[in-house]
Amino acid sequence: GNIIYQKAPVVMRQLELSMGENAFRDGLREYLKRYAFGNATWTDLIRILDARTKQDLVQWSHAWVEERGRPTIVTRTRLNDRNQLEGLELLLEDPFNRGLVWPERLHVVLGYAPTIRRVPADVTGGVTSVRVPRGLDRPLYVLPSGDGLGYGLFMLDDASRDYLLEHIEDIPDALIRGTAWVTLWDNLLERRVEASRLLAAARRALPRELDEQNAQRVLTYTTRIFWRYLRPDQRLTESPALETVLHAGINSGRTQSEKAAWFNAYRDTVMS
């Protein structure tokens, strides 16, 4: 299934981040040399890498690979009386109440129009205190996995959710924009975002999206929202404006693949 292709790269990148690039690379070289032309397992790799780091990779692997599910991560901000950011915490929960912790390294994005601030966070337990620079104003939004390398269900606070639904196209960095779209989609699946609001955001933002991968992803979301999450009467109401945007996108696409993505979304949703 898709989890093989979506989770595995994140697992390997997090493993590299936790060990360090040099130790990870040297461990892989030893693994490939030792088991050349033979059979090996994931446990064999972990055993080799575990000898090259102070971290308990056996326990790390147990949570990340051997058990099912993903962590739920919620942000909690503290403000002072001047509405400045005084503290930031990441709260990790195991959705199956097993007490599992998925250690991972994140870059939390604090959004300010039009600038952004990246703050590193090393998640090692249920509550992670994130060191933030002093004197920062309250951010317009907080993305716990702004670099796109995190693994989990990242729940947006109300202020971040509402801001992104109204201004996601104003984020200047394409990767952070893409991460914001993925996070909003996950929050829609958890019924934290209304389908009609996310569709309105997509319809507004798509004409301004210059990154082809982001555009293709949002077009896919648009089609899914249209058929899976809108009532029939809502589809009739939303259809004329959506058709106009998608038809215009076919003409403005800069590459054949981009034009095809716009056309596919138009073909799959057109009702007139």
N, C-alpha and C positions, 0 to 999 in steps of 0.2 A: 504493500500500500504506500500511500504518499509519505507516511511517517519516515520510511527509510530514506527518502530523498530530502525531506525537510528537517528531520532531527539530526541525522548523522553528521552533516557538516557542522552544525552548531556544537555537537558533542566534541568533535575533534578540535574545533577552534577553542572551545573552553578548556579543553585539556592542555592545549598549547599555552593558553594564557595563564593557567594555574601553575604550570611547570617552568615556563620560560622557553623562549624560542630555541636556544642552543641545546638545553637538556632534552627537549622534546625531539628535536631533529636527530641528536645522537642516539637516543633511545630507539627511534624508528630504524636508523641504520643498523644498529645491533640486532633488532628483531628480524629485519629482512635478510641480514647475513646469516644469522643463526638458523633460520628456517628456510633458507633458499632451497628450492626444488623439493620442499616437503610440506607437511600439513602443520597448521598452527591455529590457535584459537584466540579470541579476544582476551581470555584470561592470561594467555602466554604474553601478550603485549602488555597488559597491565602489570604483570609481575616484573617485566624488564623496566618499565617506566617508573614503577614504584620505588625501585632501588636508586633512582636518580633525583628524588625529591623528598622533602620533609613531610609533604602532605600524604595523608593516608588514602592512596588511590584505590585500594580495595573497597573501602567504604564509599568513596566517591563513585566508583563504578556501580556499586550496589544500588545507589539512588538513581543514577543517571541512566543505567543500561538495563539492569536486571529487574527493576520494579516498573510497574506501569504508572501512567499519569504524568502530570506536570505540576509544578508549583503555581500557586496563585500569589501574586505579588501586588501589594497595595501601597501607595505612597501616603505619607502623613507629614504635613508641613506645619511648622510652628512660626507664628508671626509675633513681632514685638508691637508695642503700642504705636509705633510709627509706620506700621504696615510693611516692615522690612522682614526679609526671610531670616529667621533666627535659628531654625533647625529643620532637618529633613530626615525622615526615617523610611526605610523599606520594610514592610511587614510580610514575611513569607509564611504561607499556610500550605499544609498538605491536604488536598481535597478529600483524601480517603482516611484522614485522621490516623496515620501510621507514625507520625512524628518524623517523617523523612525530611531531610534538608538537602537541597540541590545546590552545592557551592558553585558560585559563578561570579565572574567579574563583568560589571556593567559600566556604561557611561550614561549617567542620568543627564538628560537634556533639560535645561531651564530655558524657557522661551521668552524672549523679549523682542518686541517689534522694533526693527527688523533683525536684531542680533540674537545669538544663542550662546549659552554657556554650557560647556560639558564638564561634568563633575564625576570623577571615578568613584565607584562603589564596589566593595568586596563583600559579597553576600556569603556569610558563613553560618548563619543561624536564623532563628525566628524573627529577630529584630536587628536591623543593620542601621547604625547611625552614619549618615553621609556627611562628610565635612564640606561645608559650603563657605565661600568667601564672605567675609563680613561686609555689611553695608549694602547688600543686594536688595532691591525692591522685590515685592511679591511678584513671582513670575506669572506670565499670562497663561502658561501651561507647563506641565511637568510630564516628560516622557521617561519612564523608568529604564527603557531599553532603547535609547535614542540612536545608538549605533547599529541597531539591528542584529546584534550578536547574542542577545539574551534569549533564554528559553523559559517559557511559562505563559500564564495568563496574566497580563499586566492590566490591572483594573485602573481606569482613569478616575480621578476625583471629579466632582461635578463641574468645577470651574474649568479644568483642563478640557473636559469633554465638550462643554458648551463653546469654549473658544475655538477649538479645532473644528467643530462642525460649522462655524461661521467664518473661519479665516485660514483653513488649512493650506490654501493655495498661496498664502503670503509667506510660508516658511521658505527661506532662500535655498536651503540645502536639499538636494534631490533625495539623498539617502534618508534624511530625517523625515522628509515628506512621506516617503514610502513607508517608513516605520510607523508614522502617525496613521496612515491609512490602514495598515495591518492591525494596529491596536484598536482603532475605531471599529473595524470589522469584528474582531474578537469580542469587543464590548457589545456589539449588536447581537452576536450569538448568545451572549449572557443576558440579553434583555436590558442592557444598560443604555442602549442607544435606540431611538425610534427609527424604524426603517425609512419612513418618509423624510426625516431630517437628513439621514445619510445620503439618500437619493438626491435630495436638494443640493447637498454639498458637492456631490459628484457632478451633477449637471452644471453647477456654477464653476467648479474648479477645472473640469476637463479641458475647456477651450484654452486655458492658460498653462496647461501641463506640457513642458518641453522635454521631459524625460520619457522616452518611449516605453521603457519597462513599467514605469509608474502608470502611464496612460493605459497600457494593456491590462494591468492589474485592476485599475479602477473601472475600466469598461467591463471586465468580468464581474466585478462586484455589482455593477449597475444592472446587468442582466439577471443576476441571481436575486437581487432585491426585487426587481420588477415582477418576477414570476413567483418567488417563494414567500415574500414577506409583505406584499401589498394585497389588499382585498380587491375583488373585481371592480368595484366602484372607484377605488383609488387608482387603479391602472388606467381607467378611462379618463380620469381627471389629469393624471400625470403625463399621459401619452403624447399629446400635441407638443408640449414644450420639450420633452425628451427627444422626440423624433427630429425636431428642428436642430437641436444641438448635435445629435449623432450624424445627421445628414451633412451638416456643415463640416464636421470632422473628417468625413470621407474626402472632401475636396481639399482640406487644408493639411492632410497628412503628408509628411515630408519624405517618407519611404514607402515602398510597396507593402512591407510588413505592417507598418503603422496604418496605412489606408485599409489593409485587410482587417485589422483589429476593429477599426471604426465601423467598417461595413458589416462585419459579423455581428457586432452589437446592434446595429440598425436592423439587420435582417431578423435577428432573434427577438426583437421587441416591437417592431413596427406593427401598428394596428389600423392605420388609415388605408 
